[in-house]
Amino acid sequence: MRTRTFRDRVDAGQALSVLLDPEDFSEDVLVLALPRGGAPVTAAVATALHAQ
């Protein structure tokens, strides 16, 4: 397995979001953030999924 280093949390969220297909999720999907830095990751994923 290859290890990837991310520039920042936003970069990590964008990398995760390309692995997720918005068609696999319902319209009312809710993306939750973990404390201590999870919000930037979650924001990128939520944007990609058009979620809250």
N, CA, C and O atoms as a Tripos MOL2 file, in Angstrom:
@<TRIPOS>MOLECULE
protein
  208   207    52     0     0
PROTEIN
NO_CHARGES

@<TRIPOS>ATOM
      1 N           0.8480   -1.1810    0.0000 N.3       1 MET1
      2 CA          0.0000    0.0000    0.0000 C.3       1 MET1
      3 C           0.8900    1.2380    0.0000 C.2       1 MET1
      4 O           1.8490    1.3350    0.7660 O.2       1 MET1
      5 N           0.5560    2.1730   -0.8670 N.am      2 ARG2
      6 CA          1.3260    3.3980   -0.9850 C.3       2 ARG2
      7 C           0.8340    4.4400    0.0180 C.2       2 ARG2
      8 O          -0.3720    4.6040    0.2010 O.2       2 ARG2
      9 N           1.7450    5.1300    0.6560 N.am      3 THR3
     10 CA          1.4060    6.1900    1.6070 C.3       3 THR3
     11 C           1.4840    7.5310    0.8950 C.2       3 THR3
     12 O           2.4240    7.7980    0.1470 O.2       3 THR3
     13 N           0.4860    8.3670    1.1370 N.am      4 ARG4
     14 CA          0.4730    9.6930    0.5300 C.3       4 ARG4
     15 C           0.5140   10.7430    1.6300 C.2       4 ARG4
     16 O          -0.1490   10.6040    2.6580 O.2       4 ARG4
     17 N           1.2820   11.7730    1.4130 N.am      5 THR5
     18 CA          1.3390   12.9040    2.3280 C.3       5 THR5
     19 C           0.5230   14.0380    1.7190 C.2       5 THR5
     20 O           0.6620   14.3390    0.5340 O.2       5 THR5
     21 N          -0.3140   14.6590    2.5170 N.am      6 PHE6
     22 CA         -1.1830   15.7320    2.0620 C.3       6 PHE6
     23 C          -0.5990   17.0820    2.4600 C.2       6 PHE6
     24 O           0.0760   17.2010    3.4830 O.2       6 PHE6
     25 N          -0.8660   18.1010    1.6360 N.am      7 ARG7
     26 CA         -0.3910   19.4480    1.9450 C.3       7 ARG7
     27 C          -1.0370   19.9780    3.2190 C.2       7 ARG7
     28 O          -0.3750   20.5860    4.0600 O.2       7 ARG7
     29 N          -2.3320   19.7380    3.3460 N.am      8 ASP8
     30 CA         -3.0920   20.1980    4.5040 C.3       8 ASP8
     31 C          -4.3900   19.3980    4.5700 C.2       8 ASP8
     32 O          -4.5950   18.4730    3.7840 O.2       8 ASP8
     33 N          -5.2500   19.7500    5.4950 N.am      9 ARG9
     34 CA         -6.4940   18.9920    5.6740 C.3       9 ARG9
     35 C          -7.4630   19.1800    4.5110 C.2       9 ARG9
     36 O          -8.2170   18.2660    4.1750 O.2       9 ARG9
     37 N          -7.4440   20.3480    3.9050 N.am     10 VAL10
     38 CA         -8.3010   20.5790    2.7340 C.3      10 VAL10
     39 C          -7.8720   19.6500    1.5950 C.2      10 VAL10
     40 O          -8.7170   19.0580    0.9240 O.2      10 VAL10
     41 N          -6.5750   19.5250    1.3800 N.am     11 ASP11
     42 CA         -6.0550   18.6170    0.3580 C.3      11 ASP11
     43 C          -6.4780   17.1810    0.6500 C.2      11 ASP11
     44 O          -6.8350   16.4400   -0.2670 O.2      11 ASP11
     45 N          -6.4420   16.7890    1.9030 N.am     12 ALA12
     46 CA         -6.8740   15.4370    2.2840 C.3      12 ALA12
     47 C          -8.3640   15.2410    2.0080 C.2      12 ALA12
     48 O          -8.7670   14.1860    1.5170 O.2      12 ALA12
     49 N          -9.1740   16.2330    2.3170 N.am     13 GLY13
     50 CA        -10.6080   16.1440    2.0530 C.3      13 GLY13
     51 C         -10.9120   16.0670    0.5670 C.2      13 GLY13
     52 O         -11.8060   15.3310    0.1510 O.2      13 GLY13
     53 N         -10.1800   16.8150   -0.2250 N.am     14 GLN14
     54 CA        -10.3870   16.7710   -1.6770 C.3      14 GLN14
     55 C          -9.9820   15.4120   -2.2350 C.2      14 GLN14
     56 O         -10.6470   14.8810   -3.1240 O.2      14 GLN14
     57 N          -8.8960   14.8480   -1.7170 N.am     15 ALA15
     58 CA         -8.4660   13.5210   -2.1650 C.3      15 ALA15
     59 C          -9.5120   12.4690   -1.8050 C.2      15 ALA15
     60 O          -9.7820   11.5640   -2.5950 O.2      15 ALA15
     61 N         -10.0940   12.5860   -0.6280 N.am     16 LEU16
     62 CA        -11.1470   11.6530   -0.2200 C.3      16 LEU16
     63 C         -12.3940   11.8480   -1.0670 C.2      16 LEU16
     64 O         -13.0340   10.8690   -1.4500 O.2      16 LEU16
     65 N         -12.7460   13.0740   -1.3640 N.am     17 SER17
     66 CA        -13.9910   13.3410   -2.0860 C.3      17 SER17
     67 C         -13.9870   12.7720   -3.4990 C.2      17 SER17
     68 O         -15.0500   12.4340   -4.0200 O.2      17 SER17
     69 N         -12.8130   12.6560   -4.1410 N.am     18 VAL18
     70 CA        -12.7950   12.0820   -5.4870 C.3      18 VAL18
     71 C         -13.0520   10.5730   -5.4570 C.2      18 VAL18
     72 O         -13.3770    9.9750   -6.4830 O.2      18 VAL18
     73 N         -12.9050    9.9660   -4.2850 N.am     19 LEU19
     74 CA        -13.1730    8.5400   -4.1460 C.3      19 LEU19
     75 C         -14.6480    8.2480   -3.8840 C.2      19 LEU19
     76 O         -15.0860    7.0990   -3.9560 O.2      19 LEU19
     77 N         -15.4060    9.2940   -3.5810 N.am     20 LEU20
     78 CA        -16.8260    9.1430   -3.2570 C.3      20 LEU20
     79 C         -17.6810    9.5510   -4.4470 C.2      20 LEU20
     80 O         -17.4500   10.5960   -5.0560 O.2      20 LEU20
     81 N         -18.6530    8.7380   -4.7720 N.am     21 ASP21
     82 CA        -19.5710    9.0330   -5.8720 C.3      21 ASP21
     83 C         -20.8570    9.6050   -5.2930 C.2      21 ASP21
     84 O         -21.5520    8.9120   -4.5500 O.2      21 ASP21
     85 N         -21.1890   10.8520   -5.6130 N.am     22 PRO22
     86 CA        -22.4110   11.4570   -5.0700 C.3      22 PRO22
     87 C         -23.6650   10.6400   -5.3700 C.2      22 PRO22
     88 O         -24.6410   10.7200   -4.6240 O.2      22 PRO22
     89 N         -23.6560    9.8640   -6.4370 N.am     23 GLU23
     90 CA        -24.8160    9.0400   -6.7880 C.3      23 GLU23
     91 C         -25.0600    7.9210   -5.7800 C.2      23 GLU23
     92 O         -26.1580    7.3690   -5.7200 O.2      23 GLU23
     93 N         -24.0360    7.5830   -4.9820 N.am     24 ASP24
     94 CA        -24.1640    6.5120   -3.9960 C.3      24 ASP24
     95 C         -24.8200    6.9810   -2.7000 C.2      24 ASP24
     96 O         -25.0700    6.1730   -1.8050 O.2      24 ASP24
     97 N         -25.0970    8.2720   -2.5930 N.am     25 PHE25
     98 CA        -25.6340    8.8340   -1.3570 C.3      25 PHE25
     99 C         -27.0020    9.4470   -1.6120 C.2      25 PHE25
    100 O         -27.2760    9.9480   -2.7030 O.2      25 PHE25
    101 N         -27.8520    9.4050   -0.6010 N.am     26 SER26
    102 CA        -29.1780    9.9940   -0.7350 C.3      26 SER26
    103 C         -29.0770   11.5170   -0.6960 C.2      26 SER26
    104 O         -28.0340   12.0740   -0.3530 O.2      26 SER26
    105 N         -30.1570   12.1670   -1.0460 N.am     27 GLU27
    106 CA        -30.1690   13.6320   -1.0710 C.3      27 GLU27
    107 C         -30.0250   14.2410    0.3150 C.2      27 GLU27
    108 O         -29.5560   15.3710    0.4480 O.2      27 GLU27
    109 N         -30.4210   13.5110    1.3400 N.am     28 ASP28
    110 CA        -30.3940   14.0640    2.6880 C.3      28 ASP28
    111 C         -29.1780   13.5910    3.4920 C.2      28 ASP28
    112 O         -29.2490   13.4610    4.7140 O.2      28 ASP28
    113 N         -28.0690   13.3370    2.8040 N.am     29 VAL29
    114 CA        -26.8510   12.9090    3.4900 C.3      29 VAL29
    115 C         -26.3070   14.0510    4.3480 C.2      29 VAL29
    116 O         -26.3650   15.2170    3.9590 O.2      29 VAL29
    117 N         -25.7840   13.7010    5.5050 N.am     30 LEU30
    118 CA        -25.2180   14.6730    6.4250 C.3      30 LEU30
    119 C         -23.7800   14.2540    6.7010 C.2      30 LEU30
    120 O         -23.5360   13.1170    7.1050 O.2      30 LEU30
    121 N         -22.8370   15.1450    6.4930 N.am     31 VAL31
    122 CA        -21.4170   14.8600    6.7190 C.3      31 VAL31
    123 C         -21.0210   15.5240    8.0310 C.2      31 VAL31
    124 O         -21.1980   16.7310    8.2000 O.2      31 VAL31
    125 N         -20.4920   14.7430    8.9490 N.am     32 LEU32
    126 CA        -20.1220   15.2520   10.2680 C.3      32 LEU32
    127 C         -18.6120   15.3560   10.4020 C.2      32 LEU32
    128 O         -17.8710   14.5370    9.8570 O.2      32 LEU32
    129 N         -18.1620   16.3680   11.1280 N.am     33 ALA33
    130 CA        -16.7250   16.5820   11.3510 C.3      33 ALA33
    131 C         -16.3220   16.0790   12.7290 C.2      33 ALA33
    132 O         -17.0990   16.1340   13.6830 O.2      33 ALA33
    133 N         -15.1090   15.5970   12.8100 N.am     34 LEU34
    134 CA        -14.5270   15.2430   14.0980 C.3      34 LEU34
    135 C         -13.7930   16.4630   14.6510 C.2      34 LEU34
    136 O         -13.2640   17.2720   13.8880 O.2      34 LEU34
    137 N         -13.7610   16.5930   15.9810 N.am     35 PRO35
    138 CA        -13.0420   17.7270   16.5680 C.3      35 PRO35
    139 C         -11.5470   17.6740   16.2420 C.2      35 PRO35
    140 O         -11.0340   16.6620   15.7660 O.2      35 PRO35
    141 N         -10.8790   18.7660   16.5040 N.am     36 ARG36
    142 CA         -9.4210   18.8720   16.3560 C.3      36 ARG36
    143 C          -8.9650   18.7730   14.9080 C.2      36 ARG36
    144 O          -8.0670   17.9960   14.5830 O.2      36 ARG36
    145 N          -9.5870   19.5620   14.0420 N.am     37 GLY37
    146 CA         -9.0910   19.6660   12.6850 C.3      37 GLY37
    147 C          -9.8860   18.9580   11.6190 C.2      37 GLY37
    148 O          -9.4920   18.9800   10.4530 O.2      37 GLY37
    149 N         -10.9840   18.3330   11.9680 N.am     38 GLY38
    150 CA        -11.7600   17.5980   10.9830 C.3      38 GLY38
    151 C         -12.6440   18.4540   10.0960 C.2      38 GLY38
    152 O         -13.0800   17.9980    9.0390 O.2      38 GLY38
    153 N         -12.9150   19.6820   10.5030 N.am     39 ALA39
    154 CA        -13.8320   20.5290    9.7410 C.3      39 ALA39
    155 C         -13.3530   20.8160    8.3140 C.2      39 ALA39
    156 O         -14.1710   20.7470    7.3980 O.2      39 ALA39
    157 N         -12.0870   21.1290    8.0740 N.am     40 PRO40
    158 CA        -11.6600   21.3650    6.6880 C.3      40 PRO40
    159 C         -11.8000   20.1290    5.8040 C.2      40 PRO40
    160 O         -12.1460   20.2450    4.6280 O.2      40 PRO40
    161 N         -11.5350   18.9560    6.3540 N.am     41 VAL41
    162 CA        -11.6980   17.7110    5.6040 C.3      41 VAL41
    163 C         -13.1700   17.5180    5.2760 C.2      41 VAL41
    164 O         -13.5290   17.2190    4.1380 O.2      41 VAL41
    165 N         -14.0060   17.6890    6.2700 N.am     42 THR42
    166 CA        -15.4420   17.4950    6.1050 C.3      42 THR42
    167 C         -16.0320   18.4980    5.1230 C.2      42 THR42
    168 O         -16.9100   18.1420    4.3370 O.2      42 THR42
    169 N         -15.5740   19.7260    5.1500 N.am     43 ALA43
    170 CA        -16.0930   20.7440    4.2390 C.3      43 ALA43
    171 C         -15.8400   20.3560    2.7870 C.2      43 ALA43
    172 O         -16.7170   20.5200    1.9380 O.2      43 ALA43
    173 N         -14.6530   19.8450    2.4990 N.am     44 ALA44
    174 CA        -14.3360   19.4320    1.1280 C.3      44 ALA44
    175 C         -15.1960   18.2590    0.6990 C.2      44 ALA44
    176 O         -15.6550   18.2170   -0.4420 O.2      44 ALA44
    177 N         -15.4230   17.3070    1.5900 N.am     45 VAL45
    178 CA        -16.2550   16.1450    1.2710 C.3      45 VAL45
    179 C         -17.7140   16.5730    1.0940 C.2      45 VAL45
    180 O         -18.3760   16.1440    0.1490 O.2      45 VAL45
    181 N         -18.2120   17.4120    1.9910 N.am     46 ALA46
    182 CA        -19.6010   17.8670    1.9050 C.3      46 ALA46
    183 C         -19.8420   18.6450    0.6130 C.2      46 ALA46
    184 O         -20.8910   18.4980   -0.0150 O.2      46 ALA46
    185 N         -18.8910   19.4590    0.2210 N.am     47 THR47
    186 CA        -19.0240   20.2050   -1.0340 C.3      47 THR47
    187 C         -19.1180   19.2580   -2.2200 C.2      47 THR47
    188 O         -19.9530   19.4480   -3.1050 O.2      47 THR47
    189 N         -18.2780   18.2550   -2.2430 N.am     48 ALA48
    190 CA        -18.2810   17.2910   -3.3480 C.3      48 ALA48
    191 C         -19.5680   16.5000   -3.4140 C.2      48 ALA48
    192 O         -20.0230   16.1300   -4.4960 O.2      48 ALA48
    193 N         -20.1620   16.2360   -2.2450 N.am     49 LEU49
    194 CA        -21.4060   15.4520   -2.1990 C.3      49 LEU49
    195 C         -22.6530   16.3300   -2.2310 C.2      49 LEU49
    196 O         -23.7710   15.8170   -2.2170 O.2      49 LEU49
    197 N         -22.4700   17.6410   -2.2730 N.am     50 HIS50
    198 CA        -23.5990   18.5900   -2.2210 C.3      50 HIS50
    199 C         -24.4400   18.3090   -0.9840 C.2      50 HIS50
    200 O         -25.6660   18.2190   -1.0480 O.2      50 HIS50
    201 N         -23.7480   18.1730    0.1450 N.am     51 ALA51
    202 CA        -24.3950   17.8280    1.4150 C.3      51 ALA51
    203 C         -24.2460   18.9550    2.4130 C.2      51 ALA51
    204 O         -23.5240   19.9280    2.1930 O.2      51 ALA51
    205 N         -24.9520   18.7900    3.5180 N.am     52 GLN52
    206 CA        -24.8450   19.7620    4.6180 C.3      52 GLN52
    207 C         -23.5660   19.5220    5.3820 C.2      52 GLN52
    208 O         -23.2820   20.2300    6.3480 O.2      52 GLN52
@<TRIPOS>BOND
     1     1     2 1
     2     2     3 1
     3     3     4 2
     4     3     5 am
     5     5     6 1
     6     6     7 1
     7     7     8 2
     8     7     9 am
     9     9    10 1
    10    10    11 1
    11    11    12 2
    12    11    13 am
    13    13    14 1
    14    14    15 1
    15    15    16 2
    16    15    17 am
    17    17    18 1
    18    18    19 1
    19    19    20 2
    20    19    21 am
    21    21    22 1
    22    22    23 1
    23    23    24 2
    24    23    25 am
    25    25    26 1
    26    26    27 1
    27    27    28 2
    28    27    29 am
    29    29    30 1
    30    30    31 1
    31    31    32 2
    32    31    33 am
    33    33    34 1
    34    34    35 1
    35    35    36 2
    36    35    37 am
    37    37    38 1
    38    38    39 1
    39    39    40 2
    40    39    41 am
    41    41    42 1
    42    42    43 1
    43    43    44 2
    44    43    45 am
    45    45    46 1
    46    46    47 1
    47    47    48 2
    48    47    49 am
    49    49    50 1
    50    50    51 1
    51    51    52 2
    52    51    53 am
    53    53    54 1
    54    54    55 1
    55    55    56 2
    56    55    57 am
    57    57    58 1
    58    58    59 1
    59    59    60 2
    60    59    61 am
    61    61    62 1
    62    62    63 1
    63    63    64 2
    64    63    65 am
    65    65    66 1
    66    66    67 1
    67    67    68 2
    68    67    69 am
    69    69    70 1
    70    70    71 1
    71    71    72 2
    72    71    73 am
    73    73    74 1
    74    74    75 1
    75    75    76 2
    76    75    77 am
    77    77    78 1
    78    78    79 1
    79    79    80 2
    80    79    81 am
    81    81    82 1
    82    82    83 1
    83    83    84 2
    84    83    85 am
    85    85    86 1
    86    86    87 1
    87    87    88 2
    88    87    89 am
    89    89    90 1
    90    90    91 1
    91    91    92 2
    92    91    93 am
    93    93    94 1
    94    94    95 1
    95    95    96 2
    96    95    97 am
    97    97    98 1
    98    98    99 1
    99    99   100 2
   100    99   101 am
   101   101   102 1
   102   102   103 1
   103   103   104 2
   104   103   105 am
   105   105   106 1
   106   106   107 1
   107   107   108 2
   108   107   109 am
   109   109   110 1
   110   110   111 1
   111   111   112 2
   112   111   113 am
   113   113   114 1
   114   114   115 1
   115   115   116 2
   116   115   117 am
   117   117   118 1
   118   118   119 1
   119   119   120 2
   120   119   121 am
   121   121   122 1
   122   122   123 1
   123   123   124 2
   124   123   125 am
   125   125   126 1
   126   126   127 1
   127   127   128 2
   128   127   129 am
   129   129   130 1
   130   130   131 1
   131   131   132 2
   132   131   133 am
   133   133   134 1
   134   134   135 1
   135   135   136 2
   136   135   137 am
   137   137   138 1
   138   138   139 1
   139   139   140 2
   140   139   141 am
   141   141   142 1
   142   142   143 1
   143   143   144 2
   144   143   145 am
   145   145   146 1
   146   146   147 1
   147   147   148 2
   148   147   149 am
   149   149   150 1
   150   150   151 1
   151   151   152 2
   152   151   153 am
   153   153   154 1
   154   154   155 1
   155   155   156 2
   156   155   157 am
   157   157   158 1
   158   158   159 1
   159   159   160 2
   160   159   161 am
   161   161   162 1
   162   162   163 1
   163   163   164 2
   164   163   165 am
   165   165   166 1
   166   166   167 1
   167   167   168 2
   168   167   169 am
   169   169   170 1
   170   170   171 1
   171   171   172 2
   172   171   173 am
   173   173   174 1
   174   174   175 1
   175   175   176 2
   176   175   177 am
   177   177   178 1
   178   178   179 1
   179   179   180 2
   180   179   181 am
   181   181   182 1
   182   182   183 1
   183   183   184 2
   184   183   185 am
   185   185   186 1
   186   186   187 1
   187   187   188 2
   188   187   189 am
   189   189   190 1
   190   190   191 1
   191   191   192 2
   192   191   193 am
   193   193   194 1
   194   194   195 1
   195   195   196 2
   196   195   197 am
   197   197   198 1
   198   198   199 1
   199   199   200 2
   200   199   201 am
   201   201   202 1
   202   202   203 1
   203   203   204 2
   204   203   205 am
   205   205   206 1
   206   206   207 1
   207   207   208 2
@<TRIPOS>SUBSTRUCTURE
     1 MET1         2 RESIDUE 1 A MET
     2 ARG2         6 RESIDUE 1 A ARG
     3 THR3        10 RESIDUE 1 A THR
     4 ARG4        14 RESIDUE 1 A ARG
     5 THR5        18 RESIDUE 1 A THR
     6 PHE6        22 RESIDUE 1 A PHE
     7 ARG7        26 RESIDUE 1 A ARG
     8 ASP8        30 RESIDUE 1 A ASP
     9 ARG9        34 RESIDUE 1 A ARG
    10 VAL10       38 RESIDUE 1 A VAL
    11 ASP11       42 RESIDUE 1 A ASP
    12 ALA12       46 RESIDUE 1 A ALA
    13 GLY13       50 RESIDUE 1 A GLY
    14 GLN14       54 RESIDUE 1 A GLN
    15 ALA15       58 RESIDUE 1 A ALA
    16 LEU16       62 RESIDUE 1 A LEU
    17 SER17       66 RESIDUE 1 A SER
    18 VAL18       70 RESIDUE 1 A VAL
    19 LEU19       74 RESIDUE 1 A LEU
    20 LEU20       78 RESIDUE 1 A LEU
    21 ASP21       82 RESIDUE 1 A ASP
    22 PRO22       86 RESIDUE 1 A PRO
    23 GLU23       90 RESIDUE 1 A GLU
    24 ASP24       94 RESIDUE 1 A ASP
    25 PHE25       98 RESIDUE 1 A PHE
    26 SER26      102 RESIDUE 1 A SER
    27 GLU27      106 RESIDUE 1 A GLU
    28 ASP28      110 RESIDUE 1 A ASP
    29 VAL29      114 RESIDUE 1 A VAL
    30 LEU30      118 RESIDUE 1 A LEU
    31 VAL31      122 RESIDUE 1 A VAL
    32 LEU32      126 RESIDUE 1 A LEU
    33 ALA33      130 RESIDUE 1 A ALA
    34 LEU34      134 RESIDUE 1 A LEU
    35 PRO35      138 RESIDUE 1 A PRO
    36 ARG36      142 RESIDUE 1 A ARG
    37 GLY37      146 RESIDUE 1 A GLY
    38 GLY38      150 RESIDUE 1 A GLY
    39 ALA39      154 RESIDUE 1 A ALA
    40 PRO40      158 RESIDUE 1 A PRO
    41 VAL41      162 RESIDUE 1 A VAL
    42 THR42      166 RESIDUE 1 A THR
    43 ALA43      170 RESIDUE 1 A ALA
    44 ALA44      174 RESIDUE 1 A ALA
    45 VAL45      178 RESIDUE 1 A VAL
    46 ALA46      182 RESIDUE 1 A ALA
    47 THR47      186 RESIDUE 1 A THR
    48 ALA48      190 RESIDUE 1 A ALA
    49 LEU49      194 RESIDUE 1 A LEU
    50 HIS50      198 RESIDUE 1 A HIS
    51 ALA51      202 RESIDUE 1 A ALA
    52 GLN52      206 RESIDUE 1 A GLN
